[in-house]
Amino acid sequence: MADNAFSKFKSSVNRGIATISVKTSSSLEKSKLKTHMDSLKNEIQKQYFEIGEMAYNLWLNKDPDNSALIAKFEDIKAKQTTITELSAQLESIDERDNQILGTKTEKPVAAGYTC
């Protein structure tokens, strides 16, 4: 009987250690991804400001060459695509953790409003 209790205790401790290990590793991964996403979002905000200045100067100088603006737009679009990909990676980390730990989280369903 003591062996059975010890076995259960040992199993419980092993599960706890595995859970901590998975969650710690995942937290680090997710933190890096979120930091990268925040950095990209900040860069996009700076580019929006630069675009405004550039557009104003083009208008002020009646300069029809907007190729510099187009390059900024394309760079912003690329950064937004990267953010979308990083967001998908965040979701996949959560899914992977749920599979490893045997947990399942329900995604919230948006409540419909009727008038």
Backbone as a ProteinNet text record, in pm:
[ID]
protein_1_A
[PRIMARY]
MADNAFSKFKSSVNRGIATISVKTSSSLEKSKLKTHMDSLKNEIQKQYFEIGEMAYNLWLNKDPDNSALIAKFEDIKAKQTTITELSAQLESIDERDNQILGTKTEKPVAAGYTC
[TERTIARY]
82	0	86.5	196.7	287.3	350.5	378.7	436.3	338.8	210.3	108.1	97.2	98.2	90.3	214.9	331.7	455	454.9	404	396.3	307.2	193.7	103.3	169.5	238.2	306.4	414.5	492.4	600.2	543	434.8	369.2	319.4	263.6	212.3	325.7	436.2	552.1	608	618.7	669.4	580.4	448.7	356.4	374.9	391.6	412.3	539.6	645.8	773.4	761	696.6	677.6	594.8	491	405.3	484.9	562.9	644.8	745.3	807.5	906.8	844.5	731.1	663.3	618.5	558.9	507.7	620.4	731.1	844.9	902.7	923	975.9	882	754.6	655.9	648.4	658.8	654.5	770.2	887	1003.1	982.6	934.7	908.3	806.3	697.6	590.8	637.6	719.9	772.5	857.8	941.4	1024.6	937.9	836.7	747.8	672.6	621.7	547.6	637.6	761.8	856.3	884.3	902	925.2	803.7	685.1	562.8	550.4	578	570.9	670.7	788.4	891	843.8	785.2	733.7	620	533	422.2	474.4	577.8	638	702.1	769.4	829.5	722.3	610.6	499.9	446.8	431.5	382.8	477.6	607.3	705.7	693.5	672.2	659.9	534	425.9	304.8	335.5	408.9	445.9	532.7	631.8	721	643.8	547.2	465.5	389.6	335	263.6	353.9	473.5	569.2	607.2	634.8	673.8	561.7	439.9	325.4	308.3	321.8	306.8	414.7	539.4	648.1	628.5	578.4	548.8	443.2	339.6	233.5	286.4	364.7	417.5	506.7	588.5	682.6	624.2	498.2	429.6	512.1	567.5	652	564.1	555.7	469.1	530.8	659	725.8	692	607.4	567.4	627.8	735.7	796.9	847.8	892.5	938.7	821.6	704	585.7	547.6	551	515.2	609	736.9	833.5	797.7	756.3	714.4	589.6	493.7	370	400.9	490.6	526.4	597.6	681.9	752	652.5	555.5	452.1	373.1	337.4	260.8	341	470.5	555.8	562	572.4	576.8	444	333.9	203.3	187.3	240.1	237.8	319.3	434.6	519	446.3	377.5	302.1	194.5	126.1	23.4	85.2	201.8	270.1	313.7	364.9	406.5	286.9	175.2	52.9	8.5	20.9	-13	81.8	208.6	304.6	266.3	218.9	173.6	59.9	-35	-147.3	-100.3	-4.4	43.2	117	183.2	249.3	144.2	35.5	-72.3	-132.2	-154	-210.3	-114.6	14	115	117.2	113.6	113.7	-9	-123.2	-246	-235.8	-173.5	-156.3	-58.8	51.6	152.8	98.3	27.5	-20.5	-155.8	-218.6	-348.7	-459.4	-439	-541.7	-609.9	-728.3	-801.9	-869.8	-843.7	-908.3	-1005.1	-1120.1	-1221.7	-1198.8	-1205.4	-1195.8	-1329.2	-1325	-1451.9	-1527.2	-1655.9	-1742.5	-1806.9	-1798.8	-1856.3	-2007.7	-2061.3	-2205.9	-2271	-2376.8	-2447.6	-2546.6	-2555.5	-2648.5	-2761.1	-2878.3	-2994.2	-3062.2	-3118.6	-3189.3	-3336.6
-118.6	0	125.2	123.2	237.2	262.2	151.4	166	236.2	204.5	265.9	416.4	454.2	594.9	669.2	605.3	667.3	683.6	584.4	588.2	702.9	719.9	830.5	964.9	973.5	1097.4	1130.5	1029.4	1047.2	1090.9	1029.6	1065.2	1209	1247	1383.2	1485.1	1454.5	1543.7	1553.3	1441.4	1442	1525.3	1513	1593.5	1742	1773.4	1912.1	1969.9	1893.2	1937.6	1955.2	1860.6	1870.9	1994.5	2020.6	2136.7	2265.5	2275	2394.1	2412.2	2303.2	2309	2356.1	2299.8	2336.5	2482.2	2520.3	2657.1	2759.4	2729.2	2820.9	2837.8	2726.8	2731.7	2809	2781.7	2848.8	2997.2	3031.1	3172.3	3248.9	3187.7	3252	3269.2	3165.4	3172.5	3281.6	3281	3376.9	3519.5	3535.2	3667.1	3722.5	3637.6	3679.9	3719.3	3639	3669.3	3800.6	3819	3941.5	4064.2	4050.7	4161.8	4197.3	4096.6	4119.8	4187.6	4139.6	4200	4346.1	4374	4511.9	4601.9	4548.6	4623.6	4658.1	4559.3	4583.1	4685.4	4676.8	4771.8	4913.4	4927.8	5059.1	5113.2	5024.9	5066.6	5113.1	5042.9	5081	5219	5243.7	5374.7	5486	5462.2	5561.4	5584.6	5477	5490.5	5567.6	5549.4	5627.2	5776.6	5812.2	5951.5	6001	5920.8	5957.9	5972.4	5885.1	5892.4	6024.9	6064	6191.4	6308.4	6309.3	6415.9	6412.5	6292	6278.9	6325.1	6283.5	6321.2	6472.7	6533.4	6678.3	6748.2	6701.3	6761.8	6742.7	6626.2	6603.5	6702.6	6719.9	6813.6	6957.7	6993.7	7128.8	7164.9	7069.6	7093.2	7054.7	7012.9	6969.4	6864.5	6773.6	6666.6	6545.2	6504.2	6391.3	6253.7	6250.2	6121.4	6070.3	5970	5913.2	5774.6	5743.8	5611.1	5586.5	5691	5673.6	5635	5692.6	5657	5511.5	5471.5	5334.2	5235.3	5267.7	5180.9	5168	5279.7	5275.7	5189.3	5204.5	5125.7	4976.3	4941.4	4800.6	4746	4829.1	4786.8	4765.2	4854.1	4839	4710.7	4685	4563.5	4438.5	4439.6	4325.1	4305.7	4415.8	4406.9	4355.2	4398.1	4349.4	4200.4	4155.1	4012.2	3934.4	3987.9	3923.5	3918.1	4025.6	4028.3	3919.9	3904.2	3800.3	3661.5	3640.3	3511.7	3486	3589.4	3574.8	3545.8	3608.2	3583.2	3437.7	3385.2	3244.4	3153.1	3192.2	3113.7	3113.2	3228	3234.4	3135.3	3131.9	3039.3	2895.1	2867.1	2728.8	2685.7	2778.7	2745.8	2705.5	2781.9	2747.9	2611.4	2584.1	2454.4	2341	2363.3	2261.4	2233	2340.8	2323.6	2246	2277.1	2206.8	2058.1	2025.5	1885	1815.8	1883.1	1823.4	1802.9	1904.7	1900.7	1832.7	1804.5	1739.3	1832.1	1960.2	2057.6	2105.9	2155.1	2204.2	2333.4	2437	2564	2596	2638.9	2676.4	2820.3	2843.2	2978.6	3047.8	3170.9	3239.4	3265.8	3248.7	3273.7	3409.5	3491.3	3625.2	3614.2	3686.7	3686.1	3772.8	3724.7	3802	3896.4	4013.4	4111.6	4133.7	4136.1	4162.8	4288.6	4357	4480.7	4458.4
0	0	0	74.1	79.8	-56.4	-128.8	-262.1	-355.5	-344.6	-428.8	-400.1	-273.6	-234.1	-281.2	-265.1	-310	-461.9	-530.4	-676.4	-723.7	-656.5	-691.3	-663.8	-550.4	-513.9	-617	-652.3	-749.5	-884.6	-925.4	-1052	-1048.3	-936	-919.6	-926.5	-861.2	-863.1	-1004.8	-1074	-1211.3	-1303.2	-1286.5	-1367.1	-1336.6	-1209.6	-1169	-1228.1	-1224.5	-1281.2	-1432.3	-1498.2	-1642.8	-1678.1	-1600.7	-1624.7	-1610	-1503.6	-1482	-1594.6	-1634.8	-1741.8	-1872.7	-1909	-2033.9	-2028.6	-1918.4	-1907.2	-1906.2	-1840.8	-1839.1	-1978.6	-2045.4	-2181.7	-2273.9	-2263	-2346.9	-2316.5	-2190.2	-2151.9	-2213.1	-2214.2	-2275.8	-2426.1	-2491.5	-2635.5	-2666.6	-2590.7	-2613.2	-2584.7	-2484.7	-2451.3	-2565.4	-2622.6	-2736	-2854.9	-2883	-2995.6	-2972.3	-2851.3	-2820.6	-2828.3	-2781.6	-2789.6	-2935	-3016.9	-3159.9	-3223.4	-3188	-3241.7	-3198.6	-3071.7	-3022.3	-3094.6	-3118.6	-3190.1	-3332.2	-3398.8	-3533.9	-3532.6	-3434.3	-3424.3	-3401.4	-3319.4	-3296.8	-3424.5	-3498.3	-3625	-3723.1	-3726.2	-3815	-3775.7	-3647.5	-3602.1	-3645.2	-3633.6	-3678.4	-3828.5	-3902	-4047.1	-4085.2	-4012.4	-4039	-4026.2	-3922.4	-3902	-4017.7	-4055.9	-4166	-4296.9	-4317.9	-4439.6	-4443.7	-4330.3	-4324.1	-4360.2	-4304.4	-4336.4	-4483.4	-4533.1	-4673.1	-4766.1	-4735.1	-4819.3	-4818.1	-4702.4	-4693.7	-4776.7	-4764.6	-4841.9	-4992.4	-5032.5	-5174.6	-5222.1	-5143.1	-5179	-5181.2	-5079.8	-5066.4	-5184.4	-5226.2	-5336.5	-5471.8	-5471.3	-5593.8	-5669.1	-5592.6	-5646.1	-5676.8	-5803	-5837.1	-5807.4	-5772.1	-5748.5	-5608.5	-5602.4	-5473.4	-5450	-5517.6	-5504.3	-5361.8	-5294.5	-5156.5	-5065.8	-5091.7	-5014.2	-5038.5	-5162.5	-5198	-5128.8	-5122.4	-5054.1	-4905.5	-4843.5	-4702.9	-4686.2	-4777.3	-4771	-4779.6	-4870.6	-4887.7	-4763.9	-4704.2	-4582.6	-4468.1	-4456.2	-4352.7	-4375.2	-4500.1	-4530.2	-4494	-4522.7	-4488.9	-4336.9	-4263.8	-4117.6	-4062.3	-4120.4	-4075.9	-4103.3	-4215.1	-4247	-4143.2	-4107.2	-4006.1	-3872	-3835.9	-3710.3	-3711.1	-3824.3	-3836.4	-3818.6	-3877.3	-3865	-3720.9	-3654.6	-3515.2	-3425.1	-3456	-3379.4	-3394.8	-3515.1	-3538.4	-3460.3	-3450.5	-3372.7	-3224.6	-3175.2	-3035.9	-3012	-3103.5	-3090.7	-3095.6	-3183.4	-3194.4	-3067.8	-2999.9	-2873.3	-2770.2	-2764.5	-2670.6	-2703.1	-2831.3	-2872.3	-2837	-2862.9	-2831.1	-2681.2	-2601.6	-2455.8	-2410	-2466.8	-2429.8	-2462.5	-2574.5	-2610.6	-2515.7	-2485.8	-2397.9	-2257.8	-2207.9	-2069.8	-2055.3	-2167.4	-2161.9	-2115	-2139.2	-2103.1	-2229.8	-2212.9	-2328.5	-2286.4	-2364.1	-2334	-2445.4	-2405.8	-2502.8	-2545.2	-2674.8	-2723.8	-2700	-2651.3	-2624.7	-2754.1	-2744.4	-2860.3	-2840.3	-2943.9	-2934.7	-2923.4	-2828.6	-2808.7	-2914.3	-2972.7	-3072.6	-3005.7	-3057.6	-3002.6	-3101.1	-3050.1	-3135.7	-3086.5	-3178.8	-3143.6	-3136.9
[MASK]
+++++++++++++++++++++++++++++++++++++++++++++++++++++++++++++++++++++++++++++++++++++++++++++++++++++++++++++++++++

